[in-house]
């Protein structure tokens, strides 16, 4: 009986999908936008000797550079117009969200509604231009200083003209991706920024798999290790799905109420609090902050900037204690920070009190806010520990056995979470389309009568 019901629901969804023209248009727009993004990751920067750059990249690959290349969808390795990808925008978003919690003027702006949100978005765009310009300048200077062991330079004609064209091209590429992400969010399906990062990771997965199999064929890694890695990937994906669906349900009781002469009995409901309220944001934010100084650390090796640069570069490699400590600490911080932004216990308690709802055994008002804050803090601790475990353990194993970063915990977390969110949005559109169809049919029947 259950299987028949599930099959009927599946057929209903397929039938609804075939009739949902708006959803199909949104999906086509999303796919088209992501194809445009992938095309841009193959357009090289002007003035770059790609053969020399490929040799330099293979010499300097490892650690932070490989992670930056993973987030850029391979654009950094190919040194294209999207070399910085969307990371400057994410860094600017981090700064603006911190400003809204620490600066009263930005906090008031946030509470102004749609008008305030537009102002904050505009400031975020300005910050993106500034950060992208700084990183593009560092990238241009670093490219000019890079040479192969035989003395080959990655830049044909170093100088001010090369720096200017590189900065303009890189900043333009980053701003285009920011605009493209906003268009996907408003006119497509899913979160545009997350889907851009998702598309970059997924597009490079086949190449990473081929690279891993080639290492096994050459005898660099054993076949048993490859099998163990695939089992670990499947286990990590299953664990991510389980934890992302986990939630703490807080029971909400509503008292009896009288409307006119009718008396409605008290109703009981629940408030779902996700174990990982922040989603995939903490690992992305943490990675963005760790990658921010890459233009100084990773591209200054040949400028004689001192031993401290080499020390930082060495300790920021995957598996090193400093990297593990910073990455885990930043993930934990952003878990609590983003959860505090997303869910305000005081406002929630006030809303419940306004509509007569209460938590059984807890008085309305401040005691309810304290209780919700207590519950949210406990589950956020578990959620932060889960994210740190997922992101650090596989990454450490990848670095230890020289396997591609695309099979690490961070990339798997982004791929699985973004997929789940996008599927949930598609289902929401299907349900909305079905309700619209039912409303239209009821109106037609009413007219016939």
Secondary structure, 3 states (H helix, E strand, C coil): CHHHHHHHHHHHHHHHHHHCHHHHHHHHHHHHHHHHHHHHCCCECCCECHHHHHHHHHHHCCCHHHHHHHHCCCHHHHCECCCCCCHHHHHHHHHHHHHHHHCHHHHHHHCCCHHHHHHHHHHHHHHHHHHHHHHHHHHHHHHHHCECCCCCECECCCCHHHHHHHHHHHHHHHHHHHHHHHHHHHHCCCCHHHHHHHHHHHHHHHHHHHHHHHHHHHCCCCHHHHHHHHHHHHHHHHHHHHHHHCEEEEEEEECCEEECCEEECCEEEEEEEECCCCCCHHHHHHHHHHHHCHHHHCCCCCCCCCHHHHHHHHHCCCCCHHHHHHHHHHHHHHHHHHHHHHCCHHHHHHHHHHCCEECCCCCCCHHHHHHHHHHHHHHHHHHHHHHHHHHHHHHHHHHHCCCCHHHCHHHHHHHHHHHHHHHHHHHHHHHHHHHHHHHHHHHHHHHHC
